[in-house]
Amino acid sequence: GARCEFTKTTEVSRNMLKSPASLRLRLLASGGIFVLLALLSVGFALDRSFIQTTEKTLAKRLDVYFYYALANLEVDVSGQISFSGEINDPQLSLPGSGLYIQAATNTDIWQSPSAIAADLPLVPETLPGQSDYLTPTKQHPWYQLVNGVVWELDDGNEVGMRVMVLEHPAAAEQIISSFRNGLYRWLGGTTILLLLVQWLLIRWGLYPLAEISDSVAAIEAGDASNLDGNFPDELQPLTDNINLLLASEERNRKQFRHDLDALAHGLKTPLAIISASLESQAQDSFSKRGTIQSALDDMQQLISRHLEVASLSTRKLHGQRINIATQLERIKRSLKTIYPDVGISSQIDSSLVFRGDERDLLELLGNLMENACKYGGGSVEINVATSADGSQLVFVIDDNGTGISTDQIDLIMRRGVRGEQQGAGLRADEQRKGHGLGLSIVQHLVLAYQGNLSINSSPLGGARITIKLPIV
């Protein structure tokens, strides 16, 4: 009914208000991906820039060695090449150092001492004034600079010469690798730092939503009646509307209950007058009086039924946490006053709570325990516990009456009908003394809280009524 729909709506609202955690995760994930892509782009750009800078530096380095060689080389008339100075650069004098110089004419080739036993490519043909710079490839794993020059002899003749400077890429690769390691460490640390800062900013930014969630939880627990707190301007319309909705719901509930009470009081008096008039009119035939009395009873049952259903629909959406043991002791004290000869024992965990209206709990347990006391055999037991999976509250009321037969269970659950046995608290001779609303009211309450009610035989010999209510 309406209660079930309200409960479903409340459950959806609760799940939505618990969403800041997933929202925080989504923002952190999306922001983290953006930060990661941005830093990867920066890292790639820095890496390419450093490689290009390194290659330009190597080109200038090779150019320096070219002029160094050109300043110390001598060529004679026959094209023979000689080194006039002293090679004092360790990389050029140490064999296999990775830095090599070759000079070639049409008749001779000169190599730096570092080229001894090195497998070097031939000096390519290069026109005078031409300069070629090559970077390493799979086919040519060298940084290479080749310049074509014209050597002028003392007699005015000219000899063409080609000078090639080679350097192995190992040194450049080591420099690039060292740079990349440092770059990735810094980028990794920056990523972690930015994600941490982003998480803190998101947490701070979403804190008002967490406050709203806590306020709603307080309303559900019955500790507050509205959303109370200093919220940002962007959320203020939302909180104001929720508070207006809660206030409107409370006003409507109170007004509806007031109208129901007024209706009940207004109808009871005329019905009582009619009943009294019937009893005083002795001249009326018995059958006529019985017909009118039956119609009055039907009217009273119909009014009670609709009043109860309407009352159930006006219960608060968010019930309080009611300690069950406290209310159970309260009911036991009242029943012991009325039924001093009945033994009532109970077993319950003192920490168990009922989420709902206190009057509902009192009416639910009160009706069942009173029936057991009134129509049982003098012994009543009530046990309250949680189900094995912890998802339900389980109420078990046993008495030592005569029990309830299977074919009467459906009958006694109908409003206004009493059973014929004592265990159910419903006797044929009581049928005209009341309207049999007790179990029907209990059933409506159980259904309103989305629970279930069952009637079985009790180990005490009478009836066992079991109620299971979901724990919310």
Backbone torsions as a table, in degrees:
resi	resn	phi	psi	omega
1	GLY	NA	-152.4	-178.8
2	ALA	-62.0	-38.3	-179.1
3	ARG	-61.6	-42.2	179.5
4	CYS	-63.1	-42.9	179.2
5	GLU	-63.1	-42.9	178.5
6	PHE	-61.6	-40.5	-178.9
7	THR	-64.9	-41.2	177.5
8	LYS	-63.1	-42.8	178.8
9	THR	-61.6	-42.3	179.2
10	THR	-62.6	-40.1	-179.1
11	GLU	-64.8	-41.8	177.7
12	VAL	-63.4	-43.4	179.4
13	SER	-61.7	-41.2	180.0
14	ARG	-63.6	-42.1	178.7
15	ASN	-64.3	-38.3	178.9
16	MET	-66.2	-38.2	-178.3
17	LEU	-76.7	-15.5	173.9
18	LYS	-86.7	-2.0	-175.3
19	SER	-70.5	-14.0	178.9
20	PRO	-51.3	-33.0	179.3
21	ALA	-63.1	-48.9	179.5
22	SER	-68.7	-34.2	176.1
23	LEU	-64.3	-41.2	177.1
24	ARG	-61.3	-41.1	179.7
25	LEU	-65.7	-41.6	179.7
26	ARG	-64.8	-42.7	178.7
27	LEU	-64.4	-41.4	179.8
28	LEU	-65.7	-41.0	-179.6
29	ALA	-66.1	-46.8	-179.5
30	SER	-65.2	-43.5	177.5
31	GLY	-65.2	-37.6	178.0
32	GLY	-64.2	-40.1	177.6
33	ILE	-63.9	-42.0	178.9
34	PHE	-62.8	-45.4	179.1
35	VAL	-61.9	-43.1	-179.0
36	LEU	-62.4	-46.9	179.5
37	LEU	-64.2	-39.8	179.4
38	ALA	-63.7	-45.3	-179.2
39	LEU	-69.4	-34.7	175.8
40	LEU	-64.0	-40.3	177.6
41	SER	-64.2	-43.7	177.9
42	VAL	-63.2	-43.3	179.5
43	GLY	-61.8	-42.4	179.4
44	PHE	-64.3	-42.1	179.3
45	ALA	-64.1	-43.0	178.7
46	LEU	-65.0	-39.2	179.9
47	ASP	-63.4	-47.4	179.5
48	ARG	-65.1	-39.0	179.5
49	SER	-64.8	-41.5	-179.9
50	PHE	-66.8	-39.8	178.3
51	ILE	-62.2	-44.6	178.8
52	GLN	-63.4	-41.2	178.3
53	THR	-64.2	-41.6	179.3
54	THR	-62.6	-42.2	-179.8
55	GLU	-67.5	-36.8	176.0
56	LYS	-66.3	-39.4	177.5
57	THR	-63.5	-41.6	177.6
58	LEU	-63.6	-38.7	178.6
59	ALA	-62.1	-42.5	177.4
60	LYS	-66.6	-37.4	178.8
61	ARG	-62.6	-45.8	178.2
62	LEU	-64.2	-35.0	178.3
63	ASP	-65.1	-36.8	177.5
64	VAL	-64.0	-44.4	179.2
65	TYR	-66.6	-32.6	175.5
66	PHE	-60.1	-47.4	-179.9
67	TYR	-69.2	-31.4	174.9
68	TYR	-61.8	-45.8	179.7
69	ALA	-66.6	-41.8	-177.6
70	LEU	-63.2	-31.0	-179.4
71	ALA	-75.4	-20.5	-175.1
72	ASN	-112.9	-4.0	179.3
73	LEU	-88.3	148.5	176.4
74	GLU	-130.7	142.5	179.2
75	VAL	-128.0	131.0	178.6
76	ASP	-96.3	-174.2	-175.5
77	VAL	-62.3	-32.9	-177.9
78	SER	-82.7	-2.8	-179.7
79	GLY	90.1	10.0	178.0
80	GLN	-75.9	139.1	-175.5
81	ILE	-108.2	138.0	176.9
82	SER	-139.3	155.9	178.5
83	PHE	-103.7	112.9	-171.9
84	SER	-78.8	-29.5	-177.3
85	GLY	-94.4	-166.4	178.5
86	GLU	-108.9	129.6	179.5
87	ILE	-79.4	106.4	-179.1
88	ASN	-110.1	8.4	176.1
89	ASP	-89.1	119.7	-176.3
90	PRO	-58.3	-34.3	-177.7
91	GLN	-69.4	-26.6	178.3
92	LEU	-88.9	-22.3	-178.0
93	SER	-96.3	-16.3	-178.0
94	LEU	-93.1	119.2	-179.3
95	PRO	-59.8	136.2	178.5
96	GLY	70.9	22.4	-178.2
97	SER	-71.6	-21.9	-178.7
98	GLY	104.1	-8.8	177.2
99	LEU	-118.6	124.0	-173.4
100	TYR	-136.9	148.8	174.2
101	ILE	-127.9	134.2	174.8
102	GLN	-129.7	137.2	175.1
103	ALA	-126.7	140.3	-175.5
104	ALA	-143.4	139.0	168.7
105	THR	-115.8	-173.2	179.8
106	ASN	-69.5	-16.5	-174.4
107	THR	-120.4	-9.2	-173.7
108	ASP	-152.0	156.2	175.5
109	ILE	-133.0	131.9	176.2
110	TRP	-117.5	140.7	178.8
111	GLN	-129.4	146.0	176.2
112	SER	-68.3	154.9	-179.8
113	PRO	-55.8	-26.1	179.7
114	SER	-67.9	-16.4	-177.3
115	ALA	-87.1	0.6	-179.9
116	ILE	-61.3	128.2	178.0
117	ALA	66.9	8.8	177.7
118	ALA	-90.8	139.4	179.0
119	ASP	-88.5	93.2	-174.5
120	LEU	-107.5	150.5	176.0
121	PRO	-71.3	157.9	177.9
122	LEU	-69.4	152.7	177.1
123	VAL	-71.5	118.7	-177.0
124	PRO	-70.8	158.4	176.0
125	GLU	-69.5	124.9	-178.3
126	THR	-136.5	131.4	-179.5
127	LEU	-71.0	150.7	176.8
128	PRO	-57.1	133.2	-178.7
129	GLY	86.9	-8.0	179.5
130	GLN	-88.3	141.2	179.5
131	SER	-133.4	128.2	-179.9
132	ASP	-125.1	129.4	177.3
133	TYR	-120.4	126.6	-177.8
134	LEU	-123.5	140.4	173.8
135	THR	-99.8	163.3	-175.1
136	PRO	-62.7	143.4	171.6
137	THR	-136.2	176.5	178.7
138	LYS	-63.2	-35.8	-179.1
139	GLN	-82.7	-22.7	-174.5
140	HIS	-139.5	84.8	-173.0
141	PRO	-81.6	55.2	-179.7
142	TRP	-142.5	151.7	160.6
143	TYR	-87.3	123.4	-169.9
144	GLN	-135.1	133.4	174.6
145	LEU	-126.1	124.0	-180.0
146	VAL	-125.1	126.5	177.6
147	ASN	-123.8	135.6	175.0
148	GLY	-97.0	128.8	-178.0
149	VAL	-130.2	165.5	174.7
150	VAL	-118.1	123.8	-178.7
151	TRP	-97.8	122.7	-179.2
152	GLU	-94.9	125.0	-179.0
153	LEU	-85.1	171.0	-178.3
154	ASP	-65.0	-30.5	-179.7
155	ASP	-83.8	5.1	178.2
156	GLY	94.1	-9.7	178.2
157	ASN	-75.6	162.1	-178.2
158	GLU	-123.4	143.4	178.1
159	VAL	-125.7	127.8	178.0
160	GLY	-76.1	136.3	-179.3
161	MET	-140.2	147.1	178.3
162	ARG	-121.0	129.4	-180.0
163	VAL	-115.8	126.4	-179.2
164	MET	-121.3	127.9	175.3
165	VAL	-112.1	126.4	-178.4
166	LEU	-119.8	143.9	172.8
167	GLU	-141.1	132.8	179.3
168	HIS	-68.5	142.2	-176.2
169	PRO	-74.1	-4.2	-175.5
170	ALA	-58.7	-42.2	-178.6
171	ALA	-65.4	-43.8	179.3
172	ALA	-65.8	-39.5	179.3
173	GLU	-64.2	-36.7	177.9
174	GLN	-65.8	-40.6	178.0
175	ILE	-64.3	-44.9	-180.0
176	ILE	-64.6	-41.5	179.9
177	SER	-64.0	-42.5	177.9
178	SER	-62.1	-41.3	177.9
179	PHE	-63.8	-43.0	-179.1
180	ARG	-63.9	-41.7	179.1
181	ASN	-60.0	-46.2	177.9
182	GLY	-64.4	-40.0	-179.8
183	LEU	-63.9	-44.8	-178.5
184	TYR	-67.3	-37.1	177.2
185	ARG	-63.2	-45.5	179.6
186	TRP	-65.5	-42.0	179.3
187	LEU	-65.9	-39.1	177.5
188	GLY	-63.2	-45.7	177.8
189	GLY	-63.3	-39.1	178.1
190	THR	-65.2	-38.5	178.7
191	THR	-62.1	-46.5	179.9
192	ILE	-62.4	-43.5	-179.6
193	LEU	-63.2	-44.1	-179.4
194	LEU	-65.9	-39.1	177.5
195	LEU	-64.5	-39.8	177.7
196	LEU	-63.6	-45.8	178.2
197	VAL	-62.6	-41.2	179.6
198	GLN	-63.7	-41.5	179.2
199	TRP	-62.4	-41.9	178.7
200	LEU	-64.5	-41.6	179.3
201	LEU	-65.7	-41.6	178.9
202	ILE	-65.0	-43.2	178.6
203	ARG	-60.3	-43.4	179.1
204	TRP	-66.8	-42.5	-178.4
205	GLY	-66.6	-33.6	-177.6
206	LEU	-94.3	2.4	-178.9
207	TYR	-57.4	-40.0	177.6
208	PRO	-58.9	-34.5	177.0
209	LEU	-66.1	-37.6	176.3
210	ALA	-64.5	-36.5	176.2
211	GLU	-63.2	-42.4	177.9
212	ILE	-62.4	-41.8	178.9
213	SER	-61.6	-42.6	178.1
214	ASP	-64.8	-39.1	179.3
215	SER	-64.9	-41.1	177.7
216	VAL	-64.4	-40.3	177.2
217	ALA	-61.7	-37.9	177.5
218	ALA	-65.3	-37.4	176.9
219	ILE	-65.8	-42.7	178.9
220	GLU	-62.2	-36.7	-179.7
221	ALA	-79.2	-5.5	-179.4
222	GLY	82.3	10.9	-179.5
223	ASP	-87.9	-9.9	179.8
224	ALA	-148.2	159.7	-179.2
225	SER	-111.9	-11.3	178.3
226	ASN	-155.3	172.7	177.9
227	LEU	-78.3	118.3	-175.6
228	ASP	-123.0	122.8	178.8
229	GLY	164.0	168.4	176.6
230	ASN	-94.2	104.3	-175.9
231	PHE	-107.3	153.7	178.8
232	PRO	-60.9	160.6	-178.8
233	ASP	-58.4	-35.2	-178.2
234	GLU	-65.9	-28.6	-178.3
235	LEU	-98.5	-9.1	-176.2
236	GLN	-61.0	-43.0	176.3
237	PRO	-59.0	-38.3	179.1
238	LEU	-64.0	-49.6	-178.2
239	THR	-66.0	-36.9	178.2
240	ASP	-63.1	-42.7	-179.8
241	ASN	-67.0	-38.3	178.0
242	ILE	-64.7	-42.2	178.3
243	ASN	-63.7	-39.1	176.5
244	LEU	-63.2	-40.5	179.2
245	LEU	-64.4	-43.6	179.6
246	LEU	-64.6	-43.0	179.5
247	ALA	-64.0	-40.7	179.2
248	SER	-65.2	-41.6	179.1
249	GLU	-63.2	-40.1	179.4
250	GLU	-67.1	-43.2	178.3
251	ARG	-61.8	-45.3	-179.9
252	ASN	-62.8	-39.8	-179.8
253	ARG	-63.6	-46.8	179.6
254	LYS	-64.1	-42.4	-180.0
255	GLN	-64.5	-40.3	-179.7
256	PHE	-65.5	-42.2	178.2
257	ARG	-64.5	-39.6	178.3
258	HIS	-61.6	-44.3	179.6
259	ASP	-65.1	-38.0	178.4
260	LEU	-64.4	-44.1	178.9
261	ASP	-62.0	-42.4	178.9
262	ALA	-62.3	-41.2	178.6
263	LEU	-63.6	-43.6	-178.4
264	ALA	-62.4	-46.8	179.7
265	HIS	-65.5	-38.2	-179.5
266	GLY	-65.7	-33.0	-177.6
267	LEU	-85.9	-29.2	-176.5
268	LYS	-63.4	-41.5	-176.5
269	THR	-62.8	-53.5	178.5
270	PRO	-61.2	-36.1	178.4
271	LEU	-65.6	-39.5	178.2
272	ALA	-64.6	-39.8	179.0
273	ILE	-63.2	-42.9	179.8
274	ILE	-63.4	-43.4	-179.7
275	SER	-62.4	-43.8	179.7
276	ALA	-64.3	-38.3	179.2
277	SER	-63.4	-40.1	179.4
278	LEU	-63.0	-42.4	-178.0
279	GLU	-67.1	-30.3	-177.5
280	SER	-81.5	-14.7	-177.4
281	GLN	-92.7	81.9	-175.4
282	ALA	-70.1	-22.1	-177.4
283	GLN	-73.4	-17.5	178.9
284	ASP	-67.5	146.6	177.5
285	SER	-65.0	152.3	-179.4
286	PHE	-62.6	-39.5	-178.4
287	SER	-67.6	-38.1	179.7
288	LYS	-66.2	-43.6	178.6
289	ARG	-62.9	-39.2	180.0
290	GLY	-63.7	-39.6	179.2
291	THR	-63.7	-45.1	-179.6
292	ILE	-66.2	-41.6	-180.0
293	GLN	-63.1	-39.5	178.5
294	SER	-63.3	-40.4	177.9
295	ALA	-64.8	-39.7	177.3
296	LEU	-63.3	-41.4	178.2
297	ASP	-61.2	-42.3	178.7
298	ASP	-62.4	-39.9	178.2
299	MET	-62.6	-44.7	179.8
300	GLN	-63.0	-41.0	178.4
301	GLN	-64.2	-43.7	-179.2
302	LEU	-62.5	-44.1	179.2
303	ILE	-62.9	-45.8	-179.5
304	SER	-61.6	-39.3	-179.0
305	ARG	-62.8	-50.0	-177.3
306	HIS	-70.2	-33.4	176.1
307	LEU	-63.6	-41.5	-178.7
308	GLU	-68.1	-44.3	178.8
309	VAL	-61.3	-43.5	177.9
310	ALA	-63.9	-38.2	179.1
311	SER	-64.4	-40.0	177.7
312	LEU	-62.1	-36.7	-176.9
313	SER	-74.4	-13.0	-178.8
314	THR	-99.6	9.8	178.7
315	ARG	-70.9	153.9	-178.4
316	LYS	-63.0	146.9	177.4
317	LEU	-67.5	-35.3	-175.5
318	HIS	-118.3	103.8	-177.1
319	GLY	-79.4	163.0	177.1
320	GLN	-81.4	169.0	174.9
321	ARG	-91.9	107.6	-176.8
322	ILE	-102.8	125.6	177.2
323	ASN	-70.8	120.5	-173.9
324	ILE	-70.8	-40.9	-176.9
325	ALA	-61.2	-39.9	179.4
326	THR	-62.6	-46.4	-179.3
327	GLN	-69.1	-33.7	178.8
328	LEU	-64.9	-42.3	177.0
329	GLU	-63.5	-36.5	178.0
330	ARG	-62.3	-44.0	179.2
331	ILE	-67.4	-40.8	-179.3
332	LYS	-61.9	-41.8	178.8
333	ARG	-61.7	-41.3	179.9
334	SER	-65.6	-42.8	-178.1
335	LEU	-70.1	-34.7	178.6
336	LYS	-64.3	-30.1	177.2
337	THR	-68.6	-39.6	-177.8
338	ILE	-81.6	-38.6	-177.5
339	TYR	-122.5	75.7	-175.0
340	PRO	-67.2	-21.0	-177.4
341	ASP	-88.9	-4.7	-178.0
342	VAL	-91.9	130.0	176.4
343	GLY	-87.6	121.1	-178.7
344	ILE	-117.3	117.5	177.1
345	SER	-117.2	150.7	-178.2
346	SER	-142.5	152.5	175.9
347	GLN	-137.6	119.2	-175.2
348	ILE	-157.7	144.9	172.1
349	ASP	-75.5	124.1	-174.6
350	SER	-65.0	-12.6	-178.5
351	SER	-92.4	-5.9	-177.4
352	LEU	-69.2	139.2	-179.9
353	VAL	-127.8	153.6	177.0
354	PHE	-111.3	125.9	179.2
355	ARG	-93.5	104.6	179.9
356	GLY	166.6	-157.2	-179.4
357	ASP	-85.3	134.0	-179.3
358	GLU	-60.1	-38.3	-179.9
359	ARG	-64.6	-33.3	178.0
360	ASP	-64.4	-43.7	179.9
361	LEU	-64.4	-43.2	179.4
362	LEU	-63.8	-40.6	-178.7
363	GLU	-69.5	-39.9	-178.7
364	LEU	-63.7	-56.4	-178.5
365	LEU	-70.5	-37.5	-178.0
366	GLY	-61.1	-45.6	-179.8
367	ASN	-61.0	-47.8	-176.3
368	LEU	-67.8	-43.2	-178.6
369	MET	-70.5	-35.8	177.7
370	GLU	-66.2	-42.1	176.6
371	ASN	-59.9	-43.6	-179.0
372	ALA	-64.6	-39.2	178.8
373	CYS	-69.7	-40.6	-173.2
374	LYS	-73.8	-39.7	-172.6
375	TYR	-116.7	3.1	175.7
376	GLY	-82.1	-169.1	-177.6
377	GLY	-100.7	16.6	176.4
378	GLY	106.6	3.2	179.3
379	SER	-137.2	128.1	-178.4
380	VAL	-132.8	135.0	176.6
381	GLU	-125.9	137.1	174.9
382	ILE	-131.0	131.5	178.5
383	ASN	-125.3	133.1	178.5
384	VAL	-126.2	126.9	-179.7
385	ALA	-153.4	180.0	174.5
386	THR	-100.8	155.3	177.4
387	SER	-68.4	168.8	-176.2
388	ALA	-59.3	-36.6	-180.0
389	ASP	-89.1	0.6	176.4
390	GLY	75.5	12.6	-176.5
391	SER	-97.4	-7.8	-175.3
392	GLN	-138.6	150.6	166.9
393	LEU	-92.4	133.2	-177.2
394	VAL	-119.5	118.9	176.4
395	PHE	-107.0	127.0	178.3
396	VAL	-126.2	119.3	179.0
397	ILE	-115.2	120.4	179.4
398	ASP	-115.1	145.8	170.6
399	ASP	-136.5	168.9	-178.3
400	ASN	-108.3	35.5	177.1
401	GLY	-77.4	-152.6	-177.7
402	THR	-91.4	-6.0	178.1
403	GLY	85.7	178.4	-177.7
404	ILE	-126.0	126.8	178.1
405	SER	-73.7	155.3	-175.6
406	THR	-61.2	-38.9	-176.6
407	ASP	-72.6	-10.4	-179.9
408	GLN	-99.3	-10.2	-175.0
409	ILE	-61.3	-49.6	179.6
410	ASP	-64.5	-34.5	-177.2
411	LEU	-66.8	-45.3	-174.9
412	ILE	-75.0	-15.7	177.2
413	MET	-77.5	-11.0	177.2
414	ARG	-81.2	137.3	-177.0
415	ARG	-62.2	136.5	174.1
416	GLY	86.6	2.1	-178.9
417	VAL	-117.4	131.1	178.4
418	ARG	-109.5	148.8	179.6
419	GLY	-80.1	180.0	-176.3
420	GLU	-106.3	0.9	-178.6
421	GLN	-115.2	163.3	-174.6
422	GLN	-85.0	-29.4	-176.0
423	GLY	-59.8	-33.1	179.2
424	ALA	-83.8	-7.0	-176.4
425	GLY	77.3	23.9	-173.9
426	LEU	-135.2	113.3	-176.8
427	ARG	-119.9	151.5	-178.8
428	ALA	-63.0	-37.9	-178.1
429	ASP	-74.1	-7.2	176.8
430	GLU	-98.5	0.2	-171.3
431	GLN	-61.4	-31.2	-178.6
432	ARG	-92.9	-7.8	-177.0
433	LYS	-87.4	-9.5	-178.9
434	GLY	-161.7	-172.4	-174.1
435	HIS	-116.4	7.4	175.4
436	GLY	64.3	36.5	-175.0
437	LEU	-83.4	-15.9	-171.4
438	GLY	-55.2	-60.7	-178.0
439	LEU	-67.2	-33.9	178.8
440	SER	-65.3	-40.7	176.6
441	ILE	-62.7	-43.7	178.0
442	VAL	-59.5	-43.5	-179.7
443	GLN	-62.8	-41.9	178.3
444	HIS	-63.4	-40.8	178.5
445	LEU	-63.5	-44.1	-179.7
446	VAL	-61.8	-44.7	178.6
447	LEU	-64.9	-36.6	179.4
448	ALA	-62.1	-31.7	178.7
449	TYR	-96.6	16.1	176.0
450	GLN	59.9	37.1	177.1
451	GLY	-107.1	-166.1	176.9
452	ASN	-144.2	152.7	-177.3
453	LEU	-124.4	136.6	178.0
454	SER	-136.5	149.9	179.7
455	ILE	-122.7	127.4	179.6
456	ASN	-139.5	-175.8	176.2
457	SER	-83.7	141.6	-178.3
458	SER	-94.6	147.3	173.3
459	PRO	-60.2	-20.6	178.1
460	LEU	-77.6	-10.6	179.4
461	GLY	109.0	-15.6	-178.9
462	GLY	-103.6	-135.5	-177.3
463	ALA	-101.7	147.2	172.4
464	ARG	-119.0	120.9	176.9
465	ILE	-110.4	123.8	-177.4
466	THR	-116.0	129.8	177.7
467	ILE	-121.8	131.1	176.5
468	LYS	-121.5	122.1	-179.9
469	LEU	-119.6	135.6	179.1
470	PRO	-65.8	142.6	175.9
471	ILE	-88.9	120.4	-178.4
472	VAL	-112.4	NA	NA
